[in-house]
Amino acid sequence: MEKKECINVSVSSAYRLIHPMHTMLISCVGKAGKPNIITLAWVMPTSISPPMVAISVGPSRYSHSLIEETGEFVVNVPTMDILKETFFCGRVSGKTHNKFEEAGLTPIPARKVKPPIIKECIAHLECKLHSHMTTGDHTIFVGEVVEAYADKDFFNGETYNIEKANMIFHLGGNSFATLQPKVFRP
């Protein structure tokens, strides 16, 4: 049997082996009503029926307490057009910054939840908290999707038009990429 060369990866960095991850902007709001945004790459669907998504948030993050307070959040899908704004929202705290204002992003009322959607994003999943659990140094919040919609120029009802959508994928650290506009089907 042929051997292949591998490099060792520290167990604490093993999560990087499952990157790139689709990067999202999560909007949330606390009882005081001030909206906030957190940038996350740790987002995934967990159920089709009922539709649910999970987000993984560190307890020290301001958004963590807001989601706990109101039990709602919105998963917003950004594109490379707002990469700088997306990066900014992941680097500063909503405790001391108004991320919408400082990043130049536009809050728009959501259809069914208190947190606003982000106008500059191409799709939105409005979620009500279903459950949460602690996993090491993060909390997984599972939200039931109560409303979902996308910009018709970027999503045809079944798939994204990746030639137009130009979505953000986190490679690790300060590195991001997007998909090539080439679709493969088996």
PyRosetta script that sets phi, psi and omega in degrees:
from pyrosetta import init, pose_from_sequence

init()
pose = pose_from_sequence("MEKKECINVSVSSAYRLIHPMHTMLISCVGKAGKPNIITLAWVMPTSISPPMVAISVGPSRYSHSLIEETGEFVVNVPTMDILKETFFCGRVSGKTHNKFEEAGLTPIPARKVKPPIIKECIAHLECKLHSHMTTGDHTIFVGEVVEAYADKDFFNGETYNIEKANMIFHLGGNSFATLQPKVFRP")
pose.set_psi(1, 136.7)
pose.set_omega(1, -178.8)
pose.set_phi(2, -76.6)
pose.set_psi(2, 136.8)
pose.set_omega(2, 177.0)
pose.set_phi(3, -87.9)
pose.set_psi(3, 148.8)
pose.set_omega(3, 172.8)
pose.set_phi(4, -117.8)
pose.set_psi(4, 149.2)
pose.set_omega(4, -180.0)
pose.set_phi(5, -83.6)
pose.set_psi(5, 132.0)
pose.set_omega(5, 178.3)
pose.set_phi(6, -129.3)
pose.set_psi(6, 155.5)
pose.set_omega(6, 171.9)
pose.set_phi(7, -108.5)
pose.set_psi(7, 148.6)
pose.set_omega(7, 177.0)
pose.set_phi(8, -76.8)
pose.set_psi(8, 140.1)
pose.set_omega(8, 176.2)
pose.set_phi(9, -120.5)
pose.set_psi(9, 129.9)
pose.set_omega(9, -179.5)
pose.set_phi(10, -61.9)
pose.set_psi(10, 142.8)
pose.set_omega(10, -178.8)
pose.set_phi(11, -58.3)
pose.set_psi(11, -34.1)
pose.set_omega(11, -179.9)
pose.set_phi(12, -69.9)
pose.set_psi(12, -14.4)
pose.set_omega(12, 176.3)
pose.set_phi(13, -110.4)
pose.set_psi(13, 8.3)
pose.set_omega(13, -176.1)
pose.set_phi(14, -58.5)
pose.set_psi(14, -30.8)
pose.set_omega(14, -179.9)
pose.set_phi(15, -59.4)
pose.set_psi(15, -25.6)
pose.set_omega(15, 179.1)
pose.set_phi(16, -65.2)
pose.set_psi(16, -20.6)
pose.set_omega(16, 179.3)
pose.set_phi(17, -72.6)
pose.set_psi(17, -13.2)
pose.set_omega(17, 176.5)
pose.set_phi(18, -105.8)
pose.set_psi(18, 15.1)
pose.set_omega(18, 172.5)
pose.set_phi(19, -91.3)
pose.set_psi(19, 158.0)
pose.set_omega(19, 10.7)
pose.set_phi(20, -77.1)
pose.set_psi(20, 150.6)
pose.set_omega(20, 178.9)
pose.set_phi(21, -119.4)
pose.set_psi(21, 140.2)
pose.set_omega(21, 178.0)
pose.set_phi(22, -61.6)
pose.set_psi(22, 125.8)
pose.set_omega(22, -176.1)
pose.set_phi(23, -93.5)
pose.set_psi(23, 134.1)
pose.set_omega(23, -177.3)
pose.set_phi(24, -126.0)
pose.set_psi(24, 157.2)
pose.set_omega(24, 170.6)
pose.set_phi(25, -108.6)
pose.set_psi(25, 119.1)
pose.set_omega(25, -180.0)
pose.set_phi(26, -100.1)
pose.set_psi(26, 122.5)
pose.set_omega(26, 175.5)
pose.set_phi(27, -101.5)
pose.set_psi(27, 143.8)
pose.set_omega(27, -178.5)
pose.set_phi(28, -150.2)
pose.set_psi(28, 168.9)
pose.set_omega(28, 179.7)
pose.set_phi(29, -151.2)
pose.set_psi(29, 144.0)
pose.set_omega(29, 178.0)
pose.set_phi(30, -94.3)
pose.set_psi(30, -176.8)
pose.set_omega(30, 180.0)
pose.set_phi(31, -62.3)
pose.set_psi(31, -27.7)
pose.set_omega(31, 179.4)
pose.set_phi(32, -72.7)
pose.set_psi(32, -15.1)
pose.set_omega(32, 175.2)
pose.set_phi(33, 93.1)
pose.set_psi(33, -0.9)
pose.set_omega(33, 179.5)
pose.set_phi(34, -81.5)
pose.set_psi(34, 117.9)
pose.set_omega(34, -179.7)
pose.set_phi(35, -75.0)
pose.set_psi(35, 154.1)
pose.set_omega(35, 180.0)
pose.set_phi(36, -141.0)
pose.set_psi(36, 163.0)
pose.set_omega(36, 178.0)
pose.set_phi(37, -131.2)
pose.set_psi(37, 138.1)
pose.set_omega(37, 172.3)
pose.set_phi(38, -128.1)
pose.set_psi(38, 136.7)
pose.set_omega(38, 177.4)
pose.set_phi(39, -90.5)
pose.set_psi(39, 126.9)
pose.set_omega(39, -179.4)
pose.set_phi(40, -136.7)
pose.set_psi(40, 140.2)
pose.set_omega(40, 170.3)
pose.set_phi(41, -104.8)
pose.set_psi(41, -11.3)
pose.set_omega(41, -178.5)
pose.set_phi(42, -94.2)
pose.set_psi(42, 77.3)
pose.set_omega(42, -178.5)
pose.set_phi(43, -135.8)
pose.set_psi(43, 136.5)
pose.set_omega(43, 178.8)
pose.set_phi(44, -156.5)
pose.set_psi(44, 151.5)
pose.set_omega(44, 172.2)
pose.set_phi(45, -71.9)
pose.set_psi(45, 146.6)
pose.set_omega(45, 179.3)
pose.set_phi(46, -126.3)
pose.set_psi(46, -13.9)
pose.set_omega(46, -179.3)
pose.set_phi(47, -159.0)
pose.set_psi(47, 143.9)
pose.set_omega(47, 175.0)
pose.set_phi(48, -91.8)
pose.set_psi(48, -40.3)
pose.set_omega(48, -178.0)
pose.set_phi(49, -134.3)
pose.set_psi(49, 102.9)
pose.set_omega(49, -0.3)
pose.set_phi(50, -75.5)
pose.set_psi(50, 157.1)
pose.set_omega(50, 179.7)
pose.set_phi(51, -68.3)
pose.set_psi(51, 127.3)
pose.set_omega(51, -179.6)
pose.set_phi(52, -140.6)
pose.set_psi(52, 148.7)
pose.set_omega(52, 173.4)
pose.set_phi(53, -129.9)
pose.set_psi(53, 152.3)
pose.set_omega(53, 177.9)
pose.set_phi(54, -117.9)
pose.set_psi(54, 140.6)
pose.set_omega(54, 173.0)
pose.set_phi(55, -125.6)
pose.set_psi(55, 145.2)
pose.set_omega(55, -178.7)
pose.set_phi(56, -112.7)
pose.set_psi(56, 119.1)
pose.set_omega(56, -173.3)
pose.set_phi(57, -130.2)
pose.set_psi(57, 133.7)
pose.set_omega(57, 175.4)
pose.set_phi(58, -69.2)
pose.set_psi(58, 137.7)
pose.set_omega(58, -178.4)
pose.set_phi(59, -60.2)
pose.set_psi(59, -22.6)
pose.set_omega(59, 179.9)
pose.set_phi(60, -78.5)
pose.set_psi(60, -12.9)
pose.set_omega(60, -178.6)
pose.set_phi(61, -75.1)
pose.set_psi(61, 138.7)
pose.set_omega(61, -179.8)
pose.set_phi(62, -56.3)
pose.set_psi(62, -40.4)
pose.set_omega(62, -179.4)
pose.set_phi(63, -60.6)
pose.set_psi(63, -30.6)
pose.set_omega(63, 179.4)
pose.set_phi(64, -56.7)
pose.set_psi(64, -49.1)
pose.set_omega(64, -178.7)
pose.set_phi(65, -68.4)
pose.set_psi(65, -34.2)
pose.set_omega(65, 179.3)
pose.set_phi(66, -66.0)
pose.set_psi(66, -42.7)
pose.set_omega(66, 178.8)
pose.set_phi(67, -65.3)
pose.set_psi(67, -38.9)
pose.set_omega(67, 176.3)
pose.set_phi(68, -62.9)
pose.set_psi(68, -41.0)
pose.set_omega(68, -177.9)
pose.set_phi(69, -63.9)
pose.set_psi(69, -47.7)
pose.set_omega(69, -172.6)
pose.set_phi(70, -103.8)
pose.set_psi(70, -19.2)
pose.set_omega(70, 179.6)
pose.set_phi(71, 69.6)
pose.set_psi(71, 27.5)
pose.set_omega(71, -179.8)
pose.set_phi(72, -142.4)
pose.set_psi(72, 152.7)
pose.set_omega(72, 173.4)
pose.set_phi(73, -161.1)
pose.set_psi(73, 162.4)
pose.set_omega(73, 177.0)
pose.set_phi(74, -124.2)
pose.set_psi(74, 130.5)
pose.set_omega(74, 173.2)
pose.set_phi(75, -92.0)
pose.set_psi(75, 115.3)
pose.set_omega(75, -180.0)
pose.set_phi(76, -109.8)
pose.set_psi(76, 136.8)
pose.set_omega(76, -176.7)
pose.set_phi(77, -100.5)
pose.set_psi(77, 108.9)
pose.set_omega(77, 178.8)
pose.set_phi(78, -86.9)
pose.set_psi(78, 167.4)
pose.set_omega(78, 175.0)
pose.set_phi(79, -122.0)
pose.set_psi(79, 173.6)
pose.set_omega(79, 178.9)
pose.set_phi(80, -60.6)
pose.set_psi(80, -19.8)
pose.set_omega(80, 177.1)
pose.set_phi(81, -60.2)
pose.set_psi(81, -25.1)
pose.set_omega(81, 179.4)
pose.set_phi(82, -122.6)
pose.set_psi(82, 35.5)
pose.set_omega(82, 178.8)
pose.set_phi(83, -59.6)
pose.set_psi(83, -45.3)
pose.set_omega(83, -178.6)
pose.set_phi(84, -60.6)
pose.set_psi(84, -42.3)
pose.set_omega(84, 179.6)
pose.set_phi(85, -67.3)
pose.set_psi(85, -39.7)
pose.set_omega(85, 178.5)
pose.set_phi(86, -63.0)
pose.set_psi(86, -44.9)
pose.set_omega(86, 178.7)
pose.set_phi(87, -62.6)
pose.set_psi(87, -44.6)
pose.set_omega(87, 179.1)
pose.set_phi(88, -57.1)
pose.set_psi(88, -45.5)
pose.set_omega(88, -177.4)
pose.set_phi(89, -65.4)
pose.set_psi(89, -19.3)
pose.set_omega(89, 176.6)
pose.set_phi(90, -92.1)
pose.set_psi(90, -8.6)
pose.set_omega(90, -174.6)
pose.set_phi(91, -107.7)
pose.set_psi(91, -17.4)
pose.set_omega(91, 179.9)
pose.set_phi(92, -120.0)
pose.set_psi(92, 159.7)
pose.set_omega(92, -178.0)
pose.set_phi(93, -94.7)
pose.set_psi(93, 137.8)
pose.set_omega(93, 174.9)
pose.set_phi(94, -69.9)
pose.set_psi(94, -11.5)
pose.set_omega(94, 175.5)
pose.set_phi(95, -63.7)
pose.set_psi(95, -36.9)
pose.set_omega(95, -174.6)
pose.set_phi(96, -117.1)
pose.set_psi(96, -2.6)
pose.set_omega(96, -178.1)
pose.set_phi(97, -131.8)
pose.set_psi(97, 144.3)
pose.set_omega(97, 169.3)
pose.set_phi(98, -92.5)
pose.set_psi(98, 95.5)
pose.set_omega(98, -172.5)
pose.set_phi(99, -64.2)
pose.set_psi(99, -38.2)
pose.set_omega(99, 177.9)
pose.set_phi(100, -57.6)
pose.set_psi(100, -51.4)
pose.set_omega(100, -177.2)
pose.set_phi(101, -66.4)
pose.set_psi(101, -49.2)
pose.set_omega(101, -174.9)
pose.set_phi(102, -70.2)
pose.set_psi(102, -30.7)
pose.set_omega(102, 178.7)
pose.set_phi(103, -87.3)
pose.set_psi(103, -10.5)
pose.set_omega(103, -178.5)
pose.set_phi(104, 74.2)
pose.set_psi(104, 28.7)
pose.set_omega(104, 178.3)
pose.set_phi(105, -97.5)
pose.set_psi(105, 152.7)
pose.set_omega(105, -172.8)
pose.set_phi(106, -107.8)
pose.set_psi(106, 116.8)
pose.set_omega(106, 174.8)
pose.set_phi(107, -80.5)
pose.set_psi(107, 135.0)
pose.set_omega(107, 176.3)
pose.set_phi(108, -126.8)
pose.set_psi(108, 138.4)
pose.set_omega(108, 179.1)
pose.set_phi(109, -55.6)
pose.set_psi(109, 135.0)
pose.set_omega(109, 175.7)
pose.set_phi(110, -75.4)
pose.set_psi(110, 168.0)
pose.set_omega(110, -177.5)
pose.set_phi(111, -80.4)
pose.set_psi(111, -37.4)
pose.set_omega(111, -172.9)
pose.set_phi(112, -130.7)
pose.set_psi(112, -6.5)
pose.set_omega(112, -178.9)
pose.set_phi(113, -126.9)
pose.set_psi(113, 164.8)
pose.set_omega(113, -178.5)
pose.set_phi(114, -71.1)
pose.set_psi(114, -40.5)
pose.set_omega(114, -179.7)
pose.set_phi(115, -63.8)
pose.set_psi(115, 142.6)
pose.set_omega(115, 178.7)
pose.set_phi(116, -75.9)
pose.set_psi(116, 160.5)
pose.set_omega(116, 168.8)
pose.set_phi(117, -87.5)
pose.set_psi(117, 168.1)
pose.set_omega(117, 178.3)
pose.set_phi(118, -106.7)
pose.set_psi(118, 113.6)
pose.set_omega(118, -174.4)
pose.set_phi(119, -53.5)
pose.set_psi(119, -39.8)
pose.set_omega(119, -174.8)
pose.set_phi(120, -72.9)
pose.set_psi(120, -7.5)
pose.set_omega(120, 179.1)
pose.set_phi(121, -88.6)
pose.set_psi(121, 158.0)
pose.set_omega(121, -173.0)
pose.set_phi(122, -97.4)
pose.set_psi(122, -9.7)
pose.set_omega(122, 178.6)
pose.set_phi(123, -154.7)
pose.set_psi(123, 156.6)
pose.set_omega(123, -174.6)
pose.set_phi(124, -145.0)
pose.set_psi(124, 134.2)
pose.set_omega(124, 174.1)
pose.set_phi(125, -121.3)
pose.set_psi(125, 108.0)
pose.set_omega(125, 179.2)
pose.set_phi(126, -83.3)
pose.set_psi(126, 129.3)
pose.set_omega(126, -172.6)
pose.set_phi(127, -129.0)
pose.set_psi(127, 142.7)
pose.set_omega(127, 170.4)
pose.set_phi(128, -111.4)
pose.set_psi(128, 134.9)
pose.set_omega(128, -175.1)
pose.set_phi(129, -60.3)
pose.set_psi(129, 124.1)
pose.set_omega(129, 177.3)
pose.set_phi(130, -94.8)
pose.set_psi(130, -45.4)
pose.set_omega(130, -178.1)
pose.set_phi(131, -165.2)
pose.set_psi(131, 169.6)
pose.set_omega(131, 174.1)
pose.set_phi(132, -152.8)
pose.set_psi(132, 155.6)
pose.set_omega(132, 178.9)
pose.set_phi(133, -150.3)
pose.set_psi(133, 148.8)
pose.set_omega(133, 177.4)
pose.set_phi(134, -86.0)
pose.set_psi(134, 132.5)
pose.set_omega(134, 176.5)
pose.set_phi(135, -130.8)
pose.set_psi(135, 93.6)
pose.set_omega(135, -178.3)
pose.set_phi(136, 63.8)
pose.set_psi(136, -119.0)
pose.set_omega(136, -175.5)
pose.set_phi(137, -96.6)
pose.set_psi(137, 14.4)
pose.set_omega(137, 178.3)
pose.set_phi(138, -133.8)
pose.set_psi(138, 161.6)
pose.set_omega(138, 172.6)
pose.set_phi(139, -113.1)
pose.set_psi(139, 132.2)
pose.set_omega(139, 173.4)
pose.set_phi(140, -94.9)
pose.set_psi(140, 117.2)
pose.set_omega(140, 174.8)
pose.set_phi(141, -98.3)
pose.set_psi(141, 123.0)
pose.set_omega(141, 177.4)
pose.set_phi(142, -103.6)
pose.set_psi(142, 120.1)
pose.set_omega(142, -179.7)
pose.set_phi(143, -111.4)
pose.set_psi(143, 137.3)
pose.set_omega(143, 172.1)
pose.set_phi(144, -83.1)
pose.set_psi(144, 127.4)
pose.set_omega(144, -179.2)
pose.set_phi(145, -74.8)
pose.set_psi(145, 117.0)
pose.set_omega(145, -179.1)
pose.set_phi(146, -103.1)
pose.set_psi(146, -12.8)
pose.set_omega(146, 177.4)
pose.set_phi(147, -160.2)
pose.set_psi(147, 140.0)
pose.set_omega(147, 178.9)
pose.set_phi(148, -145.3)
pose.set_psi(148, 136.5)
pose.set_omega(148, 179.4)
pose.set_phi(149, -158.4)
pose.set_psi(149, 156.8)
pose.set_omega(149, -176.3)
pose.set_phi(150, -143.2)
pose.set_psi(150, 156.3)
pose.set_omega(150, 176.2)
pose.set_phi(151, -65.9)
pose.set_psi(151, 125.0)
pose.set_omega(151, -175.7)
pose.set_phi(152, -64.2)
pose.set_psi(152, -19.1)
pose.set_omega(152, 177.0)
pose.set_phi(153, -74.4)
pose.set_psi(153, -17.1)
pose.set_omega(153, -175.2)
pose.set_phi(154, -116.2)
pose.set_psi(154, -18.3)
pose.set_omega(154, -176.1)
pose.set_phi(155, -135.7)
pose.set_psi(155, 130.1)
pose.set_omega(155, -175.3)
pose.set_phi(156, -97.8)
pose.set_psi(156, 11.3)
pose.set_omega(156, -177.9)
pose.set_phi(157, 101.3)
pose.set_psi(157, -16.9)
pose.set_omega(157, 179.3)
pose.set_phi(158, -129.3)
pose.set_psi(158, -41.8)
pose.set_omega(158, -179.4)
pose.set_phi(159, -142.1)
pose.set_psi(159, 161.3)
pose.set_omega(159, 173.7)
pose.set_phi(160, -76.4)
pose.set_psi(160, 148.8)
pose.set_omega(160, 168.3)
pose.set_phi(161, -88.1)
pose.set_psi(161, 96.0)
pose.set_omega(161, -173.0)
pose.set_phi(162, -70.2)
pose.set_psi(162, -16.8)
pose.set_omega(162, 174.4)
pose.set_phi(163, -67.5)
pose.set_psi(163, -30.3)
pose.set_omega(163, 179.3)
pose.set_phi(164, -99.3)
pose.set_psi(164, -38.6)
pose.set_omega(164, -170.4)
pose.set_phi(165, -64.9)
pose.set_psi(165, -43.2)
pose.set_omega(165, 175.9)
pose.set_phi(166, 50.7)
pose.set_psi(166, 52.2)
pose.set_omega(166, -175.5)
pose.set_phi(167, -71.7)
pose.set_psi(167, 159.2)
pose.set_omega(167, -175.4)
pose.set_phi(168, -95.5)
pose.set_psi(168, 130.6)
pose.set_omega(168, 174.2)
pose.set_phi(169, -122.1)
pose.set_psi(169, 129.1)
pose.set_omega(169, -179.7)
pose.set_phi(170, -84.9)
pose.set_psi(170, 122.8)
pose.set_omega(170, 178.2)
pose.set_phi(171, -87.7)
pose.set_psi(171, -27.1)
pose.set_omega(171, -175.8)
pose.set_phi(172, 136.4)
pose.set_psi(172, 148.1)
pose.set_omega(172, -179.5)
pose.set_phi(173, 57.4)
pose.set_psi(173, -128.1)
pose.set_omega(173, -179.5)
pose.set_phi(174, -101.2)
pose.set_psi(174, 22.8)
pose.set_omega(174, -176.1)
pose.set_phi(175, -109.1)
pose.set_psi(175, 133.8)
pose.set_omega(175, -179.2)
pose.set_phi(176, -133.0)
pose.set_psi(176, 159.6)
pose.set_omega(176, 178.5)
pose.set_phi(177, -146.0)
pose.set_psi(177, 175.0)
pose.set_omega(177, 173.6)
pose.set_phi(178, -135.6)
pose.set_psi(178, 168.0)
pose.set_omega(178, 179.7)
pose.set_phi(179, -77.1)
pose.set_psi(179, 147.6)
pose.set_omega(179, 172.2)
pose.set_phi(180, -75.4)
pose.set_psi(180, 143.7)
pose.set_omega(180, -179.6)
pose.set_phi(181, -76.3)
pose.set_psi(181, 61.7)
pose.set_omega(181, 179.9)
pose.set_phi(182, -138.3)
pose.set_psi(182, 125.3)
pose.set_omega(182, -178.1)
pose.set_phi(183, -109.0)
pose.set_psi(183, 133.6)
pose.set_omega(183, 178.2)
pose.set_phi(184, -112.8)
pose.set_psi(184, 135.9)
pose.set_omega(184, 175.5)
pose.set_phi(185, -128.7)
pose.set_psi(185, 135.0)
pose.set_omega(185, 179.0)
pose.set_phi(186, -68.4)
pose.dump_pdb("model.pdb")
